[in-house]
Amino acid sequence: MSNSPLKTNHPAIVFDFGGVIFDWNPYYLFRNFFDGDDRAVGLFLEEIRFSEWNFQLDIGYPFKQMVDEVSCKFPQYASQIRAFDERWIETMGGAIEPTVSVLMELHELGRPLFALSNWSREKFSLVKQQYDFLDCFKQIVISGEEKVGKPDERIFMAFLDRTGLMAEQCLFIDDSPANIRVAGKLGFDTILFRDAAQMKDEMIRRDLL
């Protein structure tokens, strides 16, 4: 404990990004190719096995190489697949302002803030300079740098190693039940995020706000 980076008795509050702090959704981009038809977008994403290869991008696979490989498998969708690289920023709906508001309250109170997120290093570099509130985090750990992603236990261990924290010192907030289950198993206190109001209530219950 004497080597802990915490200067307070309050836990380190560890935020996920996508779905908690940032509104990210591939539909925002791909609706442009399917006349706004969400059902058609869903079928397209399922056909090209988007979730599988997008996770590989999150853990460090190069975008250009992935685009080339997937385009070869689905040449009829080559332009849409290329757009996911070239127009990736259109998948961003921006910051989730109610969550950011809670984040800023925590920061003003001096709560130690960290982030642990599945995110491509290539694409995180496009947004990290655009949002000043990211400066509130003492450390940001992303899967694209660690080459492993949630819910794999190894990224949680990498987070603890990088920050010098122990799991029992951390409150982890994520919108994924699978990620929450693994974090809880490792000893993190957890909040399964549904919305900012629910999260804030959980913070108040823990005397963090």
Buried (B, 14 or more C-beta within 10 A) or exposed (E): EEEEEBEEEBBBBBBBBBBBBBBBBBBBBBBBBBEEEEEBBBEBBEEBEBEEBBBBBBBBBBBEEBBBEBBEEBEEBBEBBBBBBEEBEBBBEEBBEEBBBBBEBBBEEEBBBBBBBBBBBBBBEEBEEEBEBBEBBEBBBBBBBBEBBBBBEEBBBBBBEBBEBBBEBBBBBBBBEEBBBBBBEBEBBBBBBEEBEEBBEBBEEBEBB
